[in-house]
Amino acid sequence: MLGAALMLALAGCATVPGPRPAQRTTANSVERAAVQRTTQELSAETGDTRLPWVQLWTSAQFPAALQRCVGVESHGQLSARVDLPDFTLSYGIVGSGSWPDEAESARIIARCAAATPLDDRVLRVVPTGWDALYSYELTTLRPCLLARGFPVSRMPTRADFEQRLRDRHPWSPYDTVSVPTRFAWYAVSDACPAFPAALADSVSAD
């Protein structure tokens, strides 16, 4: 009887949930790499070790996110356009003013490159990994974001999904996700990773 009672007690202890892991407060290696890669692609140097970004952006979100930042930083006096996936950047002064000049425009672009890092891992998945990526986004990532109240568009068909990857303009469940703070980003990106760890080896170095 004593043995049975002890087993019941241990079973009861096993059902007690442990403490929730503490939410992180610093950028991880993927996020730091995204900032570095984006600034390198746009030939931008900020010298700002604080990494003043809020979230990582998908390739569908990135051009608009960069333009919003440039508009805010220049008080509406500078317009910028970037075309992916080749990172072709063009910008110009809005209206007839002389500010910002070339030097200040370059500084604004540099700050915004660091503030709007692109998560381009999906663009670098080799074709043999596309099936696994589609399955992950369909069965894991999209339901995870929906469960947390984020609006996510309907999943494209597998054929359309793969065609978008071929065209270098991929669809992602994160395309419609926007958060207000870095801490909100940490919470959602940790709960719903945008990229499956199992595909890390399928990402090309280019």
C-alpha positions in Angstrom: 0.0 0.0 0.0 2.8 2.4 0.8 4.4 1.7 -2.6 1.1 2.4 -4.3 0.6 5.6 -2.4 4.2 6.7 -3.2 3.6 6.1 -6.9 0.4 8.1 -6.8 2.2 11.0 -5.1 4.9 10.9 -7.7 2.4 10.8 -10.6 0.6 13.8 -9.1 3.9 15.7 -8.9 4.6 14.9 -12.6 1.4 16.7 -13.6 2.4 20.0 -11.9 3.4 22.5 -14.7 6.9 23.9 -14.3 7.7 27.6 -14.4 7.3 29.3 -17.8 10.6 30.2 -19.4 11.5 33.8 -19.1 11.0 35.9 -22.2 14.3 36.9 -23.8 15.3 40.6 -23.8 18.1 40.6 -26.4 18.4 39.8 -30.1 19.3 36.2 -31.1 21.8 35.2 -33.8 19.2 35.1 -36.6 18.1 38.6 -35.9 21.6 40.0 -35.7 22.5 38.3 -38.9 19.4 39.8 -40.6 20.4 43.3 -39.6 24.0 42.7 -40.8 22.9 41.2 -44.1 20.4 43.9 -44.9 22.9 46.7 -44.2 25.5 45.0 -46.2 23.2 44.5 -49.2 22.3 48.2 -49.1 25.9 49.1 -48.6 24.9 50.9 -45.4 27.0 51.5 -42.3 25.2 52.8 -39.2 27.7 52.5 -36.4 24.6 51.9 -34.2 25.2 48.9 -32.0 21.7 49.2 -30.5 20.1 47.7 -33.6 17.0 50.0 -33.5 14.6 47.6 -35.2 11.3 46.2 -34.0 10.8 43.1 -36.1 12.2 41.2 -39.0 10.3 41.7 -42.2 9.4 39.3 -45.0 10.4 40.1 -48.6 6.8 41.1 -49.2 6.8 43.6 -46.4 10.4 44.9 -46.6 10.1 47.5 -49.4 7.1 49.3 -47.8 8.8 49.0 -44.3 11.9 50.7 -45.6 10.0 53.5 -47.3 7.9 54.2 -44.1 11.2 54.5 -42.1 12.8 56.7 -44.7 9.7 58.9 -44.8 9.6 59.3 -41.0 13.4 59.9 -40.7 13.3 62.6 -43.5 10.1 64.2 -42.4 8.6 63.2 -45.7 11.4 64.8 -47.7 13.0 61.6 -49.0 11.5 58.8 -51.0 13.2 55.4 -51.4 12.5 52.3 -53.4 14.2 48.9 -53.1 13.5 46.0 -55.5 14.1 42.5 -54.3 15.7 40.1 -54.5 18.6 42.0 -56.0 18.4 44.9 -53.5 18.3 47.5 -56.2 18.0 50.8 -54.3 16.8 54.2 -55.7 15.9 57.3 -53.8 15.2 61.0 -54.4 14.3 64.2 -52.6 10.5 64.9 -52.6 9.5 68.4 -53.7 11.8 71.3 -54.4 13.8 71.4 -51.2 17.5 70.9 -50.8 17.3 68.9 -47.7 18.3 66.1 -47.2 21.4 66.4 -49.2 23.3 63.4 -50.5 25.3 62.9 -47.3 22.2 63.1 -45.1 20.2 60.9 -47.5 22.8 58.2 -47.2 22.7 58.4 -43.4 18.9 58.1 -43.4 19.0 55.1 -45.7 21.7 53.5 -43.5 19.6 54.0 -40.4 16.5 52.6 -42.0 18.4 49.6 -43.4 19.3 48.7 -39.8 15.8 49.5 -38.6 14.0 47.3 -41.1 16.0 44.0 -41.3 14.9 41.5 -43.9 14.5 37.8 -43.0 15.5 36.3 -46.3 16.1 32.8 -45.2 13.1 31.5 -47.2 14.7 33.1 -50.4 17.8 30.9 -49.8 16.1 27.6 -49.3 17.1 25.2 -52.0 14.3 23.6 -54.1 14.7 20.2 -52.4 13.5 22.0 -49.2 10.4 23.6 -50.6 8.0 20.7 -49.8 9.1 20.7 -46.2 8.8 24.5 -46.0 5.3 24.4 -47.4 4.2 21.7 -44.9 5.7 23.6 -42.0 3.9 26.9 -42.9 0.6 25.1 -43.6 0.5 22.8 -40.5 2.5 24.7 -37.9 3.3 28.3 -38.6 0.0 29.6 -40.0 -2.1 27.9 -37.2 0.3 29.2 -34.6 -0.1 32.8 -35.7 -3.9 32.5 -36.1 -4.1 31.1 -32.6 -2.4 34.3 -31.3 -4.9 36.6 -33.1 -2.8 37.6 -36.1 -4.6 38.0 -39.4 -3.0 35.5 -41.9 -4.1 35.2 -45.5 -5.2 31.9 -46.9 -2.3 29.5 -47.8 -1.6 29.4 -51.5 -1.7 26.1 -53.4 1.5 24.1 -53.4 2.0 24.9 -57.1 1.6 28.6 -56.5 3.7 28.6 -53.4 6.6 27.0 -55.4 6.2 29.3 -58.3 6.5 32.3 -56.0 9.7 30.8 -54.7 11.0 30.4 -58.2 10.1 34.0 -59.0 11.9 35.1 -55.8 8.8 36.6 -54.4 7.7 34.1 -51.7 4.5 34.0 -49.7 4.8 33.8 -45.9 2.3 33.6 -43.0 4.3 36.5 -41.6 3.4 38.8 -44.6 0.5 40.3 -42.6 2.1 40.3 -39.2 3.2 43.6 -37.6 4.0 44.2 -33.9 4.4 47.4 -32.0 7.5 46.6 -29.9 10.7 44.5 -29.9 9.4 42.6 -26.9 6.2 41.7 -28.8 8.4 40.5 -31.6 10.4 38.3 -29.3 7.3 36.8 -27.9 5.6 36.0 -31.2 8.7 34.9 -33.1 9.8 32.6 -30.3 6.3 31.0 -30.1 5.9 30.8 -33.9 9.3 30.6 -35.5 9.2 31.9 -39.1 11.6 29.3 -40.3 11.7 25.6 -39.4 14.9 24.5 -37.6 14.9 21.3 -39.6 15.6 23.3 -42.8 18.6 25.1 -41.6 20.9 22.9 -43.7 18.7 23.7 -46.8 19.6 27.4 -46.8 22.2 28.3 -49.3 25.1 30.6 -48.4 24.4 33.0 -51.3 
